[in-house]
């Protein structure tokens, strides 16, 4: 598919670790993928005036794996 797109467009490919504000972490050997939005959340907090807000832990169990 990439080759077909290259016929029509200028296309570059590389190992993305940040895309549209998302930090993407991939561990191929363990088949793990993690996506974080810390920069986006920080930007929104600052825009809303919450940059000095007190942080609290999430009540969600961090050991739960989504399927």
N, CA, C and O atoms as a Tripos MOL2 file, in Angstrom:
@<TRIPOS>MOLECULE
protein
  268   267    67     0     0
PROTEIN
NO_CHARGES

@<TRIPOS>ATOM
      1 N           0.8280   -1.1890    0.0000 N.3       1 UNK1
      2 CA          0.0000    0.0000    0.0000 C.3       1 UNK1
      3 C           0.8740    1.2560    0.0000 C.2       1 UNK1
      4 O           0.5620    2.2370   -0.6750 O.2       1 UNK1
      5 N           1.9720    1.2170    0.7620 N.am      2 UNK2
      6 CA          2.8740    2.3740    0.8040 C.3       2 UNK2
      7 C           3.4140    2.6690   -0.5900 C.2       2 UNK2
      8 O           3.4940    3.8290   -0.9950 O.2       2 UNK2
      9 N           3.7830    1.6280   -1.3200 N.am      3 UNK3
     10 CA          4.3300    1.8190   -2.6640 C.3       3 UNK3
     11 C           3.3020    2.4690   -3.5790 C.2       3 UNK3
     12 O           3.6540    3.3180   -4.3980 O.2       3 UNK3
     13 N           2.0600    2.0890   -3.4520 N.am      4 UNK4
     14 CA          0.9840    2.6820   -4.2610 C.3       4 UNK4
     15 C           0.8160    4.1620   -3.9060 C.2       4 UNK4
     16 O           0.6160    4.9920   -4.7930 O.2       4 UNK4
     17 N           0.8950    4.4940   -2.6280 N.am      5 UNK5
     18 CA          0.7770    5.8830   -2.2110 C.3       5 UNK5
     19 C           1.9540    6.7070   -2.7190 C.2       5 UNK5
     20 O           1.7880    7.8720   -3.0790 O.2       5 UNK5
     21 N           3.1510    6.1040   -2.7520 N.am      6 UNK6
     22 CA          4.3450    6.8130   -3.2270 C.3       6 UNK6
     23 C           4.2410    7.1980   -4.6950 C.2       6 UNK6
     24 O           4.8790    8.1540   -5.1350 O.2       6 UNK6
     25 N           3.4360    6.4540   -5.4570 N.am      7 UNK7
     26 CA          3.2230    6.7920   -6.8620 C.3       7 UNK7
     27 C           2.5020    8.1250   -7.0050 C.2       7 UNK7
     28 O           2.7170    8.8490   -7.9770 O.2       7 UNK7
     29 N           1.6580    8.4480   -6.0520 N.am      8 UNK8
     30 CA          0.8280    9.6540   -6.1300 C.3       8 UNK8
     31 C           1.3080   10.7930   -5.2330 C.2       8 UNK8
     32 O           1.1250   11.9650   -5.5640 O.2       8 UNK8
     33 N           1.9240   10.4520   -4.0950 N.am      9 UNK9
     34 CA          2.2900   11.4370   -3.0920 C.3       9 UNK9
     35 C           3.7510   11.2940   -2.6810 C.2       9 UNK9
     36 O           4.3700   10.2520   -2.8950 O.2       9 UNK9
     37 N           4.2890   12.3560   -2.0890 N.am     10 UNK10
     38 CA          5.6000   12.2590   -1.4590 C.3      10 UNK10
     39 C           5.3890   11.6530   -0.0780 C.2      10 UNK10
     40 O           4.7420   12.2590    0.7760 O.2      10 UNK10
     41 N           5.9290   10.4670    0.1440 N.am     11 UNK11
     42 CA          5.6830    9.7260    1.3680 C.3      11 UNK11
     43 C           7.0110    9.4290    2.0570 C.2      11 UNK11
     44 O           7.9750    9.0060    1.4190 O.2      11 UNK11
     45 N           7.0450    9.6540    3.3570 N.am     12 UNK12
     46 CA          8.2010    9.2400    4.1490 C.3      12 UNK12
     47 C           7.6980    8.3320    5.2660 C.2      12 UNK12
     48 O           6.6140    8.5390    5.8110 O.2      12 UNK12
     49 N           8.4850    7.3460    5.5900 N.am     13 UNK13
     50 CA          8.1200    6.4390    6.6740 C.3      13 UNK13
     51 C           9.3030    6.3210    7.6200 C.2      13 UNK13
     52 O          10.4610    6.3330    7.2030 O.2      13 UNK13
     53 N           8.9890    6.2080    8.8860 N.am     14 UNK14
     54 CA         10.0170    5.9890    9.8970 C.3      14 UNK14
     55 C           9.3560    5.4190   11.1440 C.2      14 UNK14
     56 O           8.1370    5.2530   11.1890 O.2      14 UNK14
     57 N          10.1450    5.1290   12.1280 N.am     15 UNK15
     58 CA          9.6380    4.5720   13.3730 C.3      15 UNK15
     59 C           9.0640    5.7060   14.2140 C.2      15 UNK15
     60 O           9.8160    6.4670   14.8240 O.2      15 UNK15
     61 N           7.7630    5.8220   14.2500 N.am     16 UNK16
     62 CA          7.1170    6.9300   14.9560 C.3      16 UNK16
     63 C           7.0510    6.6530   16.4520 C.2      16 UNK16
     64 O           6.5860    5.5930   16.8710 O.2      16 UNK16
     65 N           7.5140    7.6010   17.2540 N.am     17 UNK17
     66 CA          7.3220    7.4800   18.6960 C.3      17 UNK17
     67 C           6.4680    8.6330   19.2100 C.2      17 UNK17
     68 O           6.1170    8.6780   20.3890 O.2      17 UNK17
     69 N           6.1370    9.5650   18.3180 N.am     18 UNK18
     70 CA          5.2070   10.6300   18.6560 C.3      18 UNK18
     71 C           4.4170   10.9710   17.4020 C.2      18 UNK18
     72 O           4.9920   11.2070   16.3390 O.2      18 UNK18
     73 N           3.1050   10.9960   17.5340 N.am     19 UNK19
     74 CA          2.2390   11.2430   16.3940 C.3      19 UNK19
     75 C           1.0260   12.0160   16.8800 C.2      19 UNK19
     76 O           0.2950   11.5420   17.7500 O.2      19 UNK19
     77 N           0.8070   13.1890   16.3340 N.am     20 UNK20
     78 CA         -0.3250   14.0500   16.6710 C.3      20 UNK20
     79 C          -0.4650   14.2220   18.1860 C.2      20 UNK20
     80 O          -1.5640   14.1170   18.7310 O.2      20 UNK20
     81 N           0.6470   14.4840   18.8510 N.am     21 UNK21
     82 CA          0.6230   14.7200   20.2850 C.3      21 UNK21
     83 C           0.5770   13.4730   21.1500 C.2      21 UNK21
     84 O           0.5720   13.5780   22.3770 O.2      21 UNK21
     85 N           0.5430   12.3110   20.5480 N.am     22 UNK22
     86 CA          0.5290   11.0600   21.2970 C.3      22 UNK22
     87 C           1.9430   10.4960   21.3780 C.2      22 UNK22
     88 O           2.6430   10.4330   20.3680 O.2      22 UNK22
     89 N           2.3600   10.0940   22.5510 N.am     23 UNK23
     90 CA          3.6340    9.3930   22.7120 C.3      23 UNK23
     91 C           3.3330    7.9110   22.5840 C.2      23 UNK23
     92 O           2.4970    7.3710   23.3100 O.2      23 UNK23
     93 N           4.0150    7.2610   21.6620 N.am     24 UNK24
     94 CA          3.7680    5.8550   21.3900 C.3      24 UNK24
     95 C           4.9890    5.0490   21.7990 C.2      24 UNK24
     96 O           6.0940    5.2890   21.3110 O.2      24 UNK24
     97 N           4.7870    4.0950   22.6950 N.am     25 UNK25
     98 CA          5.8560    3.2220   23.1700 C.3      25 UNK25
     99 C           5.5250    1.8060   22.7470 C.2      25 UNK25
    100 O           4.4400    1.3000   23.0300 O.2      25 UNK25
    101 N           6.4610    1.1710   22.0690 N.am     26 UNK26
    102 CA          6.2120   -0.1790   21.5670 C.3      26 UNK26
    103 C           7.3580   -1.1040   21.9580 C.2      26 UNK26
    104 O           8.5280   -0.7860   21.7420 O.2      26 UNK26
    105 N           7.0090   -2.2520   22.5350 N.am     27 UNK27
    106 CA          7.9830   -3.2910   22.8480 C.3      27 UNK27
    107 C           7.5800   -4.5050   22.0110 C.2      27 UNK27
    108 O           6.7400   -5.3070   22.4180 O.2      27 UNK27
    109 N           8.1910   -4.6200   20.8420 N.am     28 UNK28
    110 CA          7.8090   -5.6710   19.9000 C.3      28 UNK28
    111 C           7.9770   -7.0740   20.4800 C.2      28 UNK28
    112 O           7.1150   -7.9310   20.2880 O.2      28 UNK28
    113 N           9.0770   -7.3100   21.1840 N.am     29 UNK29
    114 CA          9.3550   -8.6500   21.7140 C.3      29 UNK29
    115 C           8.2530   -9.1270   22.6550 C.2      29 UNK29
    116 O           7.9660  -10.3230   22.7200 O.2      29 UNK29
    117 N           7.6420   -8.2090   23.3780 N.am     30 UNK30
    118 CA          6.5820   -8.5700   24.3320 C.3      30 UNK30
    119 C           5.1840   -8.2870   23.7800 C.2      30 UNK30
    120 O           4.1830   -8.4690   24.4730 O.2      30 UNK30
    121 N           5.1290   -7.8340   22.5130 N.am     31 UNK31
    122 CA          3.8640   -7.4710   21.8710 C.3      31 UNK31
    123 C           3.0860   -6.4590   22.7040 C.2      31 UNK31
    124 O           1.8770   -6.5950   22.8920 O.2      31 UNK31
    125 N           3.7850   -5.4490   23.1970 N.am     32 UNK32
    126 CA          3.1820   -4.4030   24.0390 C.3      32 UNK32
    127 C           3.1460   -3.0800   23.2870 C.2      32 UNK32
    128 O           4.0740   -2.7480   22.5500 O.2      32 UNK32
    129 N           2.0750   -2.3360   23.4790 N.am     33 UNK33
    130 CA          1.9320   -1.0060   22.9060 C.3      33 UNK33
    131 C           1.3060   -0.1140   23.9610 C.2      33 UNK33
    132 O           0.2890   -0.4660   24.5590 O.2      33 UNK33
    133 N           1.9100    1.0350   24.1880 N.am     34 UNK34
    134 CA          1.4160    1.9760   25.1850 C.3      34 UNK34
    135 C           1.3160    3.3510   24.5460 C.2      34 UNK34
    136 O           2.2290    3.7770   23.8390 O.2      34 UNK34
    137 N           0.2230    4.0390   24.7870 N.am     35 UNK35
    138 CA          0.0040    5.3780   24.2360 C.3      35 UNK35
    139 C          -0.2590    6.3270   25.3960 C.2      35 UNK35
    140 O          -1.0960    6.0580   26.2570 O.2      35 UNK35
    141 N           0.4650    7.4390   25.4070 N.am     36 UNK36
    142 CA          0.3030    8.4390   26.4780 C.3      36 UNK36
    143 C           0.0140    9.8030   25.8690 C.2      36 UNK36
    144 O           0.4870   10.1230   24.7790 O.2      36 UNK36
    145 N          -0.7640   10.5960   26.5820 N.am     37 UNK37
    146 CA         -1.1370   11.9300   26.1250 C.3      37 UNK37
    147 C          -0.7160   13.0010   27.1190 C.2      37 UNK37
    148 O          -1.4040   14.0140   27.2450 O.2      37 UNK37
    149 N           0.3790   12.8150   27.8220 N.am     38 UNK38
    150 CA          0.7880   13.7410   28.8760 C.3      38 UNK38
    151 C           0.9480   15.1720   28.3660 C.2      38 UNK38
    152 O           0.5130   16.1110   29.0330 O.2      38 UNK38
    153 N           1.5620   15.3550   27.2020 N.am     39 UNK39
    154 CA          1.7630   16.7060   26.6810 C.3      39 UNK39
    155 C           0.4300   17.3790   26.3780 C.2      39 UNK39
    156 O           0.2590   18.5650   26.6600 O.2      39 UNK39
    157 N          -0.5070   16.6410   25.8110 N.am     40 UNK40
    158 CA         -1.8240   17.1880   25.4960 C.3      40 UNK40
    159 C          -2.5680   17.5770   26.7660 C.2      40 UNK40
    160 O          -3.1500   18.6580   26.8490 O.2      40 UNK40
    161 N          -2.5430   16.6930   27.7480 N.am     41 UNK41
    162 CA         -3.2280   16.9720   29.0160 C.3      41 UNK41
    163 C          -2.6120   18.1950   29.6890 C.2      41 UNK41
    164 O          -3.3370   19.0450   30.2070 O.2      41 UNK41
    165 N          -1.2900   18.2930   29.6860 N.am     42 UNK42
    166 CA         -0.6180   19.4540   30.2860 C.3      42 UNK42
    167 C          -1.0280   20.7450   29.5860 C.2      42 UNK42
    168 O          -1.2530   21.7660   30.2350 O.2      42 UNK42
    169 N          -1.1240   20.6960   28.2700 N.am     43 UNK43
    170 CA         -1.5160   21.8860   27.4970 C.3      43 UNK43
    171 C          -2.9480   22.3060   27.8370 C.2      43 UNK43
    172 O          -3.2210   23.4950   27.9980 O.2      43 UNK43
    173 N          -3.8580   21.3430   27.9470 N.am     44 UNK44
    174 CA         -5.2530   21.6410   28.2940 C.3      44 UNK44
    175 C          -5.3400   22.1890   29.7150 C.2      44 UNK44
    176 O          -6.0510   23.1640   29.9600 O.2      44 UNK44
    177 N          -4.6100   21.5590   30.6700 N.am     45 UNK45
    178 CA         -4.6180   22.0500   32.0460 C.3      45 UNK45
    179 C          -4.1320   23.4950   32.1130 C.2      45 UNK45
    180 O          -4.7280   24.3210   32.8040 O.2      45 UNK45
    181 N          -3.0600   23.7970   31.4020 N.am     46 UNK46
    182 CA         -2.5330   25.1560   31.4160 C.3      46 UNK46
    183 C          -3.5480   26.1310   30.8360 C.2      46 UNK46
    184 O          -3.7540   27.2140   31.3820 O.2      46 UNK46
    185 N          -4.1850   25.7500   29.7280 N.am     47 UNK47
    186 CA         -5.1920   26.6000   29.0860 C.3      47 UNK47
    187 C          -6.3650   26.8860   30.0320 C.2      47 UNK47
    188 O          -6.9200   27.9850   30.0270 O.2      47 UNK47
    189 N          -6.7340   25.8910   30.8410 N.am     48 UNK48
    190 CA         -7.8580   26.0470   31.7630 C.3      48 UNK48
    191 C          -7.4570   26.6160   33.1200 C.2      48 UNK48
    192 O          -8.3090   26.8240   33.9840 O.2      48 UNK48
    193 N          -6.1490   26.8700   33.3120 N.am     49 UNK49
    194 CA         -5.6880   27.4450   34.5620 C.3      49 UNK49
    195 C          -5.5020   26.4340   35.6770 C.2      49 UNK49
    196 O          -5.5130   26.7990   36.8530 O.2      49 UNK49
    197 N          -5.3300   25.1610   35.3220 N.am     50 UNK50
    198 CA         -5.1730   24.1030   36.3190 C.3      50 UNK50
    199 C          -3.7330   23.6260   36.4630 C.2      50 UNK50
    200 O          -3.5080   22.5660   37.0470 O.2      50 UNK50
    201 N          -2.7550   24.3610   35.9570 N.am     51 UNK51
    202 CA         -1.3730   23.8720   35.9910 C.3      51 UNK51
    203 C          -0.8360   23.6830   37.4080 C.2      51 UNK51
    204 O           0.1300   22.9420   37.5920 O.2      51 UNK51
    205 N          -1.4270   24.3250   38.4100 N.am     52 UNK52
    206 CA         -0.9990   24.1650   39.7990 C.3      52 UNK52
    207 C          -1.9740   23.3200   40.6160 C.2      52 UNK52
    208 O          -1.9470   23.3490   41.8460 O.2      52 UNK52
    209 N          -2.8290   22.5730   39.9360 N.am     53 UNK53
    210 CA         -3.8170   21.7380   40.6240 C.3      53 UNK53
    211 C          -3.1290   20.5980   41.3700 C.2      53 UNK53
    212 O          -2.0540   20.1440   40.9790 O.2      53 UNK53
    213 N          -3.7540   20.1480   42.4330 N.am     54 UNK54
    214 CA         -3.2360   19.0260   43.2130 C.3      54 UNK54
    215 C          -3.6010   17.7170   42.5150 C.2      54 UNK54
    216 O          -4.7550   17.5050   42.1430 O.2      54 UNK54
    217 N          -2.6090   16.8430   42.3400 N.am     55 UNK55
    218 CA         -2.8410   15.5550   41.7020 C.3      55 UNK55
    219 C          -3.3190   14.5320   42.7100 C.2      55 UNK55
    220 O          -2.9150   14.5590   43.8730 O.2      55 UNK55
    221 N          -4.1790   13.6280   42.2660 N.am     56 UNK56
    222 CA         -4.6370   12.5240   43.0980 C.3      56 UNK56
    223 C          -4.5060   11.2330   42.2870 C.2      56 UNK56
    224 O          -4.4930   11.2600   41.0570 O.2      56 UNK56
    225 N          -4.4100   10.1080   42.9900 N.am     57 UNK57
    226 CA         -4.3280    8.8160   42.3250 C.3      57 UNK57
    227 C          -5.6790    8.4230   41.7530 C.2      57 UNK57
    228 O          -6.7260    8.7650   42.3030 O.2      57 UNK57
    229 N          -5.6420    7.7160   40.6620 N.am     58 UNK58
    230 CA         -6.8540    7.2020   40.0440 C.3      58 UNK58
    231 C          -7.3350    5.9830   40.8220 C.2      58 UNK58
    232 O          -6.5170    5.1690   41.2480 O.2      58 UNK58
    233 N          -8.6410    5.8420   41.0160 N.am     59 UNK59
    234 CA         -9.1350    4.6730   41.7360 C.3      59 UNK59
    235 C          -9.0910    3.3870   40.9010 C.2      59 UNK59
    236 O          -9.3880    2.3100   41.4170 O.2      59 UNK59
    237 N          -8.7300    3.4870   39.6340 N.am     60 UNK60
    238 CA         -8.6960    2.3150   38.7570 C.3      60 UNK60
    239 C          -7.5110    1.4220   39.0970 C.2      60 UNK60
    240 O          -6.4110    1.9120   39.3510 O.2      60 UNK60
    241 N          -7.7330    0.1280   39.1020 N.am     61 UNK61
    242 CA         -6.6740   -0.8490   39.3460 C.3      61 UNK61
    243 C          -5.7060   -0.8320   38.1750 C.2      61 UNK61
    244 O          -6.1090   -1.1270   37.0500 O.2      61 UNK61
    245 N          -4.4360   -0.4950   38.4060 N.am     62 UNK62
    246 CA         -3.4600   -0.4010   37.3110 C.3      62 UNK62
    247 C          -3.0990   -1.7550   36.7180 C.2      62 UNK62
    248 O          -2.4430   -1.8080   35.6780 O.2      62 UNK62
    249 N          -3.5070   -2.8470   37.3500 N.am     63 UNK63
    250 CA         -3.1930   -4.1860   36.8520 C.3      63 UNK63
    251 C          -4.2510   -4.7480   35.9150 C.2      63 UNK63
    252 O          -4.0930   -5.8570   35.4050 O.2      63 UNK63
    253 N          -5.3160   -4.0120   35.6800 N.am     64 UNK64
    254 CA         -6.3660   -4.4640   34.7580 C.3      64 UNK64
    255 C          -5.8690   -4.2600   33.3320 C.2      64 UNK64
    256 O          -5.3920   -3.1800   32.9820 O.2      64 UNK64
    257 N          -5.9830   -5.2920   32.5200 N.am     65 UNK65
    258 CA         -5.5780   -5.2190   31.1150 C.3      65 UNK65
    259 C          -6.8160   -5.1760   30.2330 C.2      65 UNK65
    260 O          -7.6930   -6.0350   30.3280 O.2      65 UNK65
    261 N          -6.8730   -4.1710   29.3790 N.am     66 UNK66
    262 CA         -7.9980   -4.0510   28.4530 C.3      66 UNK66
    263 C          -7.8220   -5.0140   27.2970 C.2      66 UNK66
    264 O          -6.6980   -5.2640   26.8630 O.2      66 UNK66
    265 N          -8.9030   -5.5480   26.8000 N.am     67 UNK67
    266 CA         -8.8360   -6.4690   25.6590 C.3      67 UNK67
    267 C          -9.4210   -5.8280   24.4370 C.2      67 UNK67
    268 O          -9.4560   -6.4460   23.3730 O.2      67 UNK67
@<TRIPOS>BOND
     1     1     2 1
     2     2     3 1
     3     3     4 2
     4     3     5 am
     5     5     6 1
     6     6     7 1
     7     7     8 2
     8     7     9 am
     9     9    10 1
    10    10    11 1
    11    11    12 2
    12    11    13 am
    13    13    14 1
    14    14    15 1
    15    15    16 2
    16    15    17 am
    17    17    18 1
    18    18    19 1
    19    19    20 2
    20    19    21 am
    21    21    22 1
    22    22    23 1
    23    23    24 2
    24    23    25 am
    25    25    26 1
    26    26    27 1
    27    27    28 2
    28    27    29 am
    29    29    30 1
    30    30    31 1
    31    31    32 2
    32    31    33 am
    33    33    34 1
    34    34    35 1
    35    35    36 2
    36    35    37 am
    37    37    38 1
    38    38    39 1
    39    39    40 2
    40    39    41 am
    41    41    42 1
    42    42    43 1
    43    43    44 2
    44    43    45 am
    45    45    46 1
    46    46    47 1
    47    47    48 2
    48    47    49 am
    49    49    50 1
    50    50    51 1
    51    51    52 2
    52    51    53 am
    53    53    54 1
    54    54    55 1
    55    55    56 2
    56    55    57 am
    57    57    58 1
    58    58    59 1
    59    59    60 2
    60    59    61 am
    61    61    62 1
    62    62    63 1
    63    63    64 2
    64    63    65 am
    65    65    66 1
    66    66    67 1
    67    67    68 2
    68    67    69 am
    69    69    70 1
    70    70    71 1
    71    71    72 2
    72    71    73 am
    73    73    74 1
    74    74    75 1
    75    75    76 2
    76    75    77 am
    77    77    78 1
    78    78    79 1
    79    79    80 2
    80    79    81 am
    81    81    82 1
    82    82    83 1
    83    83    84 2
    84    83    85 am
    85    85    86 1
    86    86    87 1
    87    87    88 2
    88    87    89 am
    89    89    90 1
    90    90    91 1
    91    91    92 2
    92    91    93 am
    93    93    94 1
    94    94    95 1
    95    95    96 2
    96    95    97 am
    97    97    98 1
    98    98    99 1
    99    99   100 2
   100    99   101 am
   101   101   102 1
   102   102   103 1
   103   103   104 2
   104   103   105 am
   105   105   106 1
   106   106   107 1
   107   107   108 2
   108   107   109 am
   109   109   110 1
   110   110   111 1
   111   111   112 2
   112   111   113 am
   113   113   114 1
   114   114   115 1
   115   115   116 2
   116   115   117 am
   117   117   118 1
   118   118   119 1
   119   119   120 2
   120   119   121 am
   121   121   122 1
   122   122   123 1
   123   123   124 2
   124   123   125 am
   125   125   126 1
   126   126   127 1
   127   127   128 2
   128   127   129 am
   129   129   130 1
   130   130   131 1
   131   131   132 2
   132   131   133 am
   133   133   134 1
   134   134   135 1
   135   135   136 2
   136   135   137 am
   137   137   138 1
   138   138   139 1
   139   139   140 2
   140   139   141 am
   141   141   142 1
   142   142   143 1
   143   143   144 2
   144   143   145 am
   145   145   146 1
   146   146   147 1
   147   147   148 2
   148   147   149 am
   149   149   150 1
   150   150   151 1
   151   151   152 2
   152   151   153 am
   153   153   154 1
   154   154   155 1
   155   155   156 2
   156   155   157 am
   157   157   158 1
   158   158   159 1
   159   159   160 2
   160   159   161 am
   161   161   162 1
   162   162   163 1
   163   163   164 2
   164   163   165 am
   165   165   166 1
   166   166   167 1
   167   167   168 2
   168   167   169 am
   169   169   170 1
   170   170   171 1
   171   171   172 2
   172   171   173 am
   173   173   174 1
   174   174   175 1
   175   175   176 2
   176   175   177 am
   177   177   178 1
   178   178   179 1
   179   179   180 2
   180   179   181 am
   181   181   182 1
   182   182   183 1
   183   183   184 2
   184   183   185 am
   185   185   186 1
   186   186   187 1
   187   187   188 2
   188   187   189 am
   189   189   190 1
   190   190   191 1
   191   191   192 2
   192   191   193 am
   193   193   194 1
   194   194   195 1
   195   195   196 2
   196   195   197 am
   197   197   198 1
   198   198   199 1
   199   199   200 2
   200   199   201 am
   201   201   202 1
   202   202   203 1
   203   203   204 2
   204   203   205 am
   205   205   206 1
   206   206   207 1
   207   207   208 2
   208   207   209 am
   209   209   210 1
   210   210   211 1
   211   211   212 2
   212   211   213 am
   213   213   214 1
   214   214   215 1
   215   215   216 2
   216   215   217 am
   217   217   218 1
   218   218   219 1
   219   219   220 2
   220   219   221 am
   221   221   222 1
   222   222   223 1
   223   223   224 2
   224   223   225 am
   225   225   226 1
   226   226   227 1
   227   227   228 2
   228   227   229 am
   229   229   230 1
   230   230   231 1
   231   231   232 2
   232   231   233 am
   233   233   234 1
   234   234   235 1
   235   235   236 2
   236   235   237 am
   237   237   238 1
   238   238   239 1
   239   239   240 2
   240   239   241 am
   241   241   242 1
   242   242   243 1
   243   243   244 2
   244   243   245 am
   245   245   246 1
   246   246   247 1
   247   247   248 2
   248   247   249 am
   249   249   250 1
   250   250   251 1
   251   251   252 2
   252   251   253 am
   253   253   254 1
   254   254   255 1
   255   255   256 2
   256   255   257 am
   257   257   258 1
   258   258   259 1
   259   259   260 2
   260   259   261 am
   261   261   262 1
   262   262   263 1
   263   263   264 2
   264   263   265 am
   265   265   266 1
   266   266   267 1
   267   267   268 2
@<TRIPOS>SUBSTRUCTURE
     1 UNK1         2 RESIDUE 1 A UNK
     2 UNK2         6 RESIDUE 1 A UNK
     3 UNK3        10 RESIDUE 1 A UNK
     4 UNK4        14 RESIDUE 1 A UNK
     5 UNK5        18 RESIDUE 1 A UNK
     6 UNK6        22 RESIDUE 1 A UNK
     7 UNK7        26 RESIDUE 1 A UNK
     8 UNK8        30 RESIDUE 1 A UNK
     9 UNK9        34 RESIDUE 1 A UNK
    10 UNK10       38 RESIDUE 1 A UNK
    11 UNK11       42 RESIDUE 1 A UNK
    12 UNK12       46 RESIDUE 1 A UNK
    13 UNK13       50 RESIDUE 1 A UNK
    14 UNK14       54 RESIDUE 1 A UNK
    15 UNK15       58 RESIDUE 1 A UNK
    16 UNK16       62 RESIDUE 1 A UNK
    17 UNK17       66 RESIDUE 1 A UNK
    18 UNK18       70 RESIDUE 1 A UNK
    19 UNK19       74 RESIDUE 1 A UNK
    20 UNK20       78 RESIDUE 1 A UNK
    21 UNK21       82 RESIDUE 1 A UNK
    22 UNK22       86 RESIDUE 1 A UNK
    23 UNK23       90 RESIDUE 1 A UNK
    24 UNK24       94 RESIDUE 1 A UNK
    25 UNK25       98 RESIDUE 1 A UNK
    26 UNK26      102 RESIDUE 1 A UNK
    27 UNK27      106 RESIDUE 1 A UNK
    28 UNK28      110 RESIDUE 1 A UNK
    29 UNK29      114 RESIDUE 1 A UNK
    30 UNK30      118 RESIDUE 1 A UNK
    31 UNK31      122 RESIDUE 1 A UNK
    32 UNK32      126 RESIDUE 1 A UNK
    33 UNK33      130 RESIDUE 1 A UNK
    34 UNK34      134 RESIDUE 1 A UNK
    35 UNK35      138 RESIDUE 1 A UNK
    36 UNK36      142 RESIDUE 1 A UNK
    37 UNK37      146 RESIDUE 1 A UNK
    38 UNK38      150 RESIDUE 1 A UNK
    39 UNK39      154 RESIDUE 1 A UNK
    40 UNK40      158 RESIDUE 1 A UNK
    41 UNK41      162 RESIDUE 1 A UNK
    42 UNK42      166 RESIDUE 1 A UNK
    43 UNK43      170 RESIDUE 1 A UNK
    44 UNK44      174 RESIDUE 1 A UNK
    45 UNK45      178 RESIDUE 1 A UNK
    46 UNK46      182 RESIDUE 1 A UNK
    47 UNK47      186 RESIDUE 1 A UNK
    48 UNK48      190 RESIDUE 1 A UNK
    49 UNK49      194 RESIDUE 1 A UNK
    50 UNK50      198 RESIDUE 1 A UNK
    51 UNK51      202 RESIDUE 1 A UNK
    52 UNK52      206 RESIDUE 1 A UNK
    53 UNK53      210 RESIDUE 1 A UNK
    54 UNK54      214 RESIDUE 1 A UNK
    55 UNK55      218 RESIDUE 1 A UNK
    56 UNK56      222 RESIDUE 1 A UNK
    57 UNK57      226 RESIDUE 1 A UNK
    58 UNK58      230 RESIDUE 1 A UNK
    59 UNK59      234 RESIDUE 1 A UNK
    60 UNK60      238 RESIDUE 1 A UNK
    61 UNK61      242 RESIDUE 1 A UNK
    62 UNK62      246 RESIDUE 1 A UNK
    63 UNK63      250 RESIDUE 1 A UNK
    64 UNK64      254 RESIDUE 1 A UNK
    65 UNK65      258 RESIDUE 1 A UNK
    66 UNK66      262 RESIDUE 1 A UNK
    67 UNK67      266 RESIDUE 1 A UNK
